[in-house]
Amino acid sequence: KRGDNNKSSFTITETVVRSRFICGINQCTRALQNDDKLPSLIILARDVRPATIFEHNSLYAYIKKIPILILPGRASLELGEAVGMGRVAALSFLPRDDISSLP
């Protein structure tokens, strides 16, 4: 059993980590379109169908020279599990400088 002190420090760490990435195809597209806060890395899950759903994200990333990592297999389920959601088709990481408020 965790003590209250460990639980609060875990929550702060979790908040900081979650403030560094964006989940979802639409949110990733918005981040790519916003020149003020460009992501430093984009992760896409290959198992999303139809694949044309995130084709535009690949194009935007290529134009803006942002690296893309395309994960094979059941990546959307595994990404979702890693971030505490059901499925995640796209994930964008924000650079450290773009974090406006830390707890």
C-alpha positions as CSV (number, residue, x, y, z in Angstrom):
1,K,0.0,0.0,0.0
2,R,1.3,3.4,-1.0
3,G,1.5,6.2,1.5
4,D,-0.2,9.6,0.9
5,N,3.2,11.2,0.2
6,N,4.1,8.7,-2.6
7,K,0.6,9.1,-4.1
8,S,0.9,12.9,-4.3
9,S,4.4,12.8,-5.9
10,F,3.2,10.2,-8.4
11,T,0.3,12.5,-9.3
12,I,2.6,15.5,-9.9
13,T,4.9,13.4,-12.0
14,E,2.0,12.0,-14.0
15,T,0.7,15.6,-14.6
16,V,4.1,16.8,-15.8
17,V,4.5,13.8,-18.2
18,R,0.9,14.2,-19.5
19,S,1.5,17.9,-20.2
20,R,4.4,16.9,-22.6
21,F,2.3,14.9,-25.1
22,I,-0.9,15.2,-27.1
23,C,-3.2,12.2,-27.9
24,G,-5.4,11.8,-30.9
25,I,-5.3,12.4,-34.6
26,N,-7.2,15.7,-34.5
27,Q,-5.2,17.1,-31.7
28,C,-1.9,16.1,-33.4
29,T,-3.1,17.8,-36.6
30,R,-3.9,21.0,-34.7
31,A,-0.4,20.9,-33.1
32,L,1.2,20.5,-36.6
33,Q,-0.8,23.4,-37.9
34,N,0.2,25.7,-35.0
35,D,3.6,27.1,-35.9
36,D,4.1,28.5,-32.4
37,K,4.1,25.0,-30.7
38,L,5.4,22.4,-33.1
39,P,5.8,18.9,-31.7
40,S,9.3,17.4,-31.5
41,L,8.1,13.9,-32.4
42,I,5.0,12.2,-33.7
43,I,4.1,8.5,-33.1
44,L,1.5,6.9,-35.3
45,A,-0.1,3.4,-34.9
46,R,-0.1,1.4,-38.1
47,D,-3.1,-0.7,-37.1
48,V,-5.5,2.2,-37.5
49,R,-7.9,1.6,-40.4
50,P,-8.4,3.2,-42.9
51,A,-4.8,4.4,-43.0
52,T,-5.8,7.6,-44.8
53,I,-7.1,8.9,-41.5
54,F,-3.7,10.1,-40.5
55,E,-2.1,10.5,-44.0
56,H,-2.2,14.3,-43.6
57,N,-0.3,14.2,-40.4
58,S,2.6,12.5,-42.2
59,L,2.5,15.1,-44.9
60,Y,2.5,18.0,-42.4
61,A,5.3,16.4,-40.4
62,Y,7.4,15.9,-43.6
63,I,6.9,19.5,-44.6
64,K,7.8,20.9,-41.2
65,K,10.7,18.4,-40.8
66,I,9.3,16.7,-37.7
67,P,10.3,13.1,-37.1
68,I,7.6,10.4,-37.3
69,L,7.7,7.0,-35.7
70,I,5.2,4.5,-37.2
71,L,4.6,1.6,-34.8
72,P,3.7,-1.9,-36.2
73,G,1.3,-4.5,-34.9
74,R,-1.3,-3.6,-32.3
75,A,0.3,-0.3,-31.5
76,S,-2.9,1.7,-30.9
77,L,-3.9,-0.7,-28.1
78,E,-0.4,-0.6,-26.6
79,L,-0.1,3.2,-26.9
80,G,-3.5,3.5,-25.3
81,E,-2.5,1.3,-22.4
82,A,0.7,3.2,-21.9
83,V,-1.1,6.5,-21.5
84,G,-4.1,5.2,-19.7
85,M,-6.7,5.3,-22.5
86,G,-8.4,2.7,-24.6
87,R,-6.7,3.2,-28.0
88,V,-4.4,5.9,-29.3
89,A,-3.8,6.3,-33.0
90,A,-1.5,9.3,-32.8
91,L,0.7,10.8,-30.1
92,S,2.7,14.0,-30.4
93,F,5.4,15.0,-28.0
94,L,5.9,18.7,-27.2
95,P,9.3,20.1,-26.7
96,R,10.2,21.0,-23.1
97,D,10.2,24.8,-23.8
98,D,6.6,24.6,-24.9
99,I,5.3,23.7,-21.5
100,S,3.6,26.8,-20.3
101,S,2.7,25.8,-16.7
102,L,4.2,23.1,-14.5
103,P,2.6,22.2,-11.2
